[in-house]
Amino acid sequence: MNNRILAVAAAFLVAVSCARAVDDLEPVAVNVDKPIVAEFIDDMVTEHEFDRDELRALLGKAKIKASIVRKISTPAERTLTWGEYRKIFITKERIKAGATFWRENREMLERISQESGVSVEMIVGIIGVETYYGRITGNDRVLDALATLAFDYPPRVTFFRNELVQFLILTREEGIDATVPTGSYAGAMGRPQFMPSSFRAYAVDASGDGKRDIWNNWADVAGSVANYFVAHGWRTDEAVTAQASL
């Protein structure tokens, strides 16, 4: 029995050490001459009229990060039960933060709710779940996250390659330096955690300043969340849950 316990303990320590080793690996710059990257660049030049040299230079600044691959391979949504997951979000602290956010932004939230038909409660709740009212937005550069997953994560290369395409297009459209935006390890951006394709499709300029800023502008954040619901068929004052039975 003692030998078995020692063996299990040793296996656990090896696993922990391996996980730490992955996290400790230094990020590696994207190799723009790698076939999968070169093909991507060719497509962006041909299909979306990007300048080849500028795109090569930009992608050469992106980093392949082993920590991103590890995180996306073991997301909380897959490893936690609903009961465990619920405890993260339904807390006194988060509810208090939501009430404070609502009070501080009441006029703006009510305006967007009236314009969109989406209840203030739903807008506030979504922002609370996604980023704890802007407190947890992710620390990875979007460029690094999407490049890592598009070029170095075979299980979902198609999805993340498209998101990288969308990200590069939106930074061009919005006049954003592609090396600046940060987000989650999966490339979800800003306070509402929109993927690049969602940003292009649903983000709005709700403040009227000519920009769609989901990183710093609460009106744009709330308006974009509401617009997302409307685009997906939101109907005012209808039920949002239904009891299911097996």
C-alpha positions as CSV (number, residue, x, y, z in Angstrom):
1,M,0.0,0.0,0.0
2,N,2.8,2.4,0.9
3,N,4.4,1.8,-2.5
4,R,1.2,2.5,-4.2
5,I,0.7,5.8,-2.3
6,L,4.3,6.8,-3.1
7,A,3.7,5.9,-6.8
8,V,0.6,8.1,-7.0
9,A,2.3,10.9,-5.2
10,A,5.2,10.7,-7.6
11,A,2.9,10.7,-10.6
12,F,1.1,13.8,-9.2
13,L,4.4,15.6,-8.7
14,V,5.5,14.8,-12.2
15,A,2.2,16.1,-13.6
16,V,2.5,19.3,-11.6
17,S,6.1,19.7,-12.7
18,C,5.1,19.2,-16.4
19,A,2.3,21.8,-16.1
20,R,4.7,24.3,-14.6
21,A,7.3,23.5,-17.3
22,V,4.7,24.3,-20.0
23,D,3.9,27.6,-18.3
24,D,7.6,28.4,-17.9
25,L,8.4,28.0,-21.6
26,E,9.4,31.3,-23.1
27,P,7.0,32.6,-25.8
28,V,8.3,32.1,-29.3
29,A,7.9,34.6,-32.1
30,V,5.7,33.5,-35.0
31,N,7.7,32.1,-37.9
32,V,6.2,33.9,-40.9
33,D,7.9,31.4,-43.2
34,K,6.3,28.4,-41.7
35,P,3.9,26.9,-44.3
36,I,0.7,27.4,-42.3
37,V,1.6,31.0,-41.6
38,A,2.8,31.7,-45.2
39,E,-0.4,30.3,-46.6
40,F,-2.4,32.5,-44.2
41,I,-0.5,35.6,-45.3
42,D,-1.1,34.7,-49.0
43,D,-4.8,34.4,-48.3
44,M,-5.0,37.8,-46.5
45,V,-3.1,39.5,-49.4
46,T,-5.3,37.9,-52.0
47,E,-8.7,37.9,-50.4
48,H,-8.5,41.0,-48.1
49,E,-5.9,43.2,-49.8
50,F,-3.4,43.3,-47.0
51,D,0.1,44.5,-47.7
52,R,2.4,41.5,-47.6
53,D,5.4,43.1,-46.0
54,E,3.3,44.9,-43.4
55,L,1.4,41.7,-42.5
56,R,4.6,39.7,-42.3
57,A,6.1,42.3,-40.0
58,L,3.0,42.4,-37.8
59,L,2.7,38.6,-37.5
60,G,6.4,38.4,-36.7
61,K,5.6,40.4,-33.6
62,A,3.1,37.9,-32.4
63,K,4.1,35.3,-29.8
64,I,3.3,31.6,-29.7
65,K,2.5,30.9,-26.0
66,A,2.4,27.4,-24.5
67,S,0.3,28.7,-21.6
68,I,-2.5,29.6,-24.0
69,V,-2.7,26.1,-25.4
70,R,-2.7,24.7,-21.8
71,K,-5.5,27.0,-20.8
72,I,-7.8,26.4,-23.7
73,S,-7.3,22.6,-23.3
74,T,-8.7,22.7,-19.8
75,P,-11.3,25.4,-19.6
76,A,-13.4,25.7,-16.5
77,E,-16.6,25.2,-18.5
78,R,-15.5,21.6,-19.1
79,T,-13.9,20.8,-15.8
80,L,-16.4,22.3,-13.3
81,T,-20.0,21.2,-12.6
82,W,-22.8,23.8,-12.7
83,G,-22.8,23.9,-8.9
84,E,-19.1,24.6,-8.8
85,Y,-19.3,27.1,-11.7
86,R,-22.3,28.9,-10.1
87,K,-20.2,29.6,-7.0
88,I,-17.8,31.7,-9.0
89,F,-20.5,34.1,-10.3
90,I,-23.4,34.2,-7.8
91,T,-21.6,35.8,-4.9
92,K,-22.4,38.6,-2.6
93,E,-19.4,40.5,-3.8
94,R,-20.3,40.3,-7.5
95,I,-24.0,41.1,-6.8
96,K,-22.8,44.2,-4.8
97,A,-20.5,45.2,-7.7
98,G,-23.4,44.8,-10.1
99,A,-25.7,47.0,-8.0
100,T,-22.9,49.7,-7.8
101,F,-22.4,49.5,-11.6
102,W,-26.1,49.9,-12.2
103,R,-26.4,52.9,-9.9
104,E,-23.3,54.6,-11.4
105,N,-24.5,54.1,-15.0
106,R,-28.3,54.2,-14.5
107,E,-29.1,56.9,-17.1
108,M,-27.0,55.3,-19.8
109,L,-28.3,51.7,-19.1
110,E,-31.9,52.8,-19.1
111,R,-31.4,54.7,-22.4
112,I,-29.9,51.6,-24.1
113,S,-32.6,49.4,-22.6
114,Q,-35.3,51.7,-24.0
115,E,-33.7,51.8,-27.4
116,S,-33.0,48.1,-27.7
117,G,-35.8,46.5,-25.7
118,V,-33.3,44.5,-23.7
119,S,-33.8,44.7,-20.0
120,V,-31.2,46.5,-17.8
121,E,-31.0,43.4,-15.6
122,M,-29.8,41.3,-18.6
123,I,-27.2,43.8,-19.7
124,V,-25.8,44.2,-16.2
125,G,-25.9,40.5,-15.6
126,I,-23.9,39.6,-18.8
127,I,-21.2,42.2,-18.1
128,G,-20.9,40.8,-14.5
129,V,-20.5,37.2,-15.7
130,E,-18.1,38.1,-18.5
131,T,-15.6,40.3,-16.8
132,Y,-16.8,41.2,-13.3
133,Y,-17.7,44.7,-14.5
134,G,-14.4,45.2,-16.2
135,R,-12.2,43.8,-13.5
136,I,-11.2,40.6,-15.2
137,T,-10.8,41.1,-19.0
138,G,-7.7,38.9,-19.6
139,N,-4.0,39.7,-19.8
140,D,-3.0,38.1,-23.1
141,R,-2.6,40.2,-26.2
142,V,-5.4,39.3,-28.7
143,L,-2.8,39.0,-31.4
144,D,-0.8,36.4,-29.4
145,A,-3.8,34.4,-28.4
146,L,-5.2,34.1,-31.9
147,A,-1.9,33.5,-33.6
148,T,-1.1,30.7,-31.1
149,L,-4.4,29.0,-31.6
150,A,-4.6,29.6,-35.4
151,F,-1.1,28.3,-36.0
152,D,-0.2,26.0,-33.1
153,Y,-3.5,24.4,-31.9
154,P,-4.6,21.8,-34.5
155,P,-7.9,20.8,-32.8
156,R,-9.5,24.2,-33.6
157,V,-7.3,25.7,-36.2
158,T,-10.2,26.5,-38.6
159,F,-12.2,28.5,-36.0
160,F,-9.2,30.5,-34.7
161,R,-7.8,31.1,-38.1
162,N,-11.1,32.8,-39.0
163,E,-11.0,34.8,-35.8
164,L,-7.5,36.0,-36.6
165,V,-8.7,37.1,-40.0
166,Q,-11.6,39.0,-38.4
167,F,-9.3,40.5,-35.8
168,L,-6.9,41.8,-38.5
169,I,-9.7,43.2,-40.5
170,L,-11.4,45.0,-37.6
171,T,-8.1,46.6,-36.4
172,R,-7.8,48.0,-39.9
173,E,-11.4,49.1,-40.0
174,E,-11.3,50.7,-36.5
175,G,-7.8,52.2,-36.9
176,I,-6.4,50.1,-33.9
177,D,-2.8,49.0,-33.5
178,A,-3.2,45.2,-33.7
179,T,-0.4,44.7,-31.1
180,V,-2.3,46.7,-28.4
181,P,-5.7,45.0,-27.6
182,T,-5.7,42.5,-24.8
183,G,-8.2,39.9,-23.8
184,S,-8.7,36.3,-22.8
185,Y,-6.5,33.3,-23.7
186,A,-9.0,32.5,-26.4
187,G,-8.9,36.0,-27.9
188,A,-12.2,37.3,-26.4
189,M,-11.9,41.0,-26.1
190,G,-12.8,43.9,-23.8
191,R,-15.4,44.2,-21.1
192,P,-18.1,42.1,-22.9
193,Q,-15.5,39.5,-24.1
194,F,-16.5,39.6,-27.8
195,M,-14.6,37.4,-30.2
196,P,-13.4,39.4,-33.2
197,S,-16.2,38.1,-35.4
198,S,-18.7,39.1,-32.8
199,F,-17.1,42.6,-32.6
200,R,-17.5,43.1,-36.3
201,A,-21.0,41.9,-36.4
202,Y,-22.5,43.3,-33.2
203,A,-20.4,46.0,-31.5
204,V,-21.9,49.4,-31.8
205,D,-21.0,53.0,-31.1
206,A,-23.6,53.8,-28.4
207,S,-21.8,56.9,-27.2
208,G,-21.8,58.7,-30.5
209,D,-18.1,59.4,-30.5
210,G,-17.5,57.6,-33.8
211,K,-15.7,54.7,-32.2
212,R,-16.7,51.2,-31.1
213,D,-14.7,50.9,-27.9
214,I,-15.5,47.8,-25.9
215,W,-12.4,48.2,-23.8
216,N,-13.0,51.6,-22.1
217,N,-16.4,53.0,-23.0
218,W,-19.3,51.6,-20.9
219,A,-21.9,52.9,-23.3
220,D,-20.4,51.0,-26.2
221,V,-20.1,47.9,-24.0
222,A,-23.7,48.0,-22.9
223,G,-25.0,48.9,-26.3
224,S,-23.0,46.1,-27.9
225,V,-24.3,43.5,-25.4
226,A,-27.9,44.7,-26.1
227,N,-27.4,44.6,-29.8
228,Y,-26.0,41.1,-29.6
229,F,-29.3,40.0,-27.9
230,V,-31.4,41.8,-30.5
231,A,-29.6,40.3,-33.4
232,H,-30.2,36.9,-31.9
233,G,-33.9,37.3,-31.6
234,W,-34.5,38.9,-28.2
235,R,-38.1,39.6,-27.6
236,T,-39.0,42.1,-24.9
237,D,-40.7,40.9,-21.7
238,E,-40.8,37.3,-22.7
239,A,-39.5,34.5,-20.6
240,V,-35.7,33.8,-20.7
241,T,-35.8,30.3,-19.1
242,A,-38.0,27.3,-19.4
243,Q,-38.3,24.2,-17.2
244,A,-36.9,21.1,-18.8
245,S,-37.6,17.5,-18.0
246,L,-35.9,14.2,-19.0
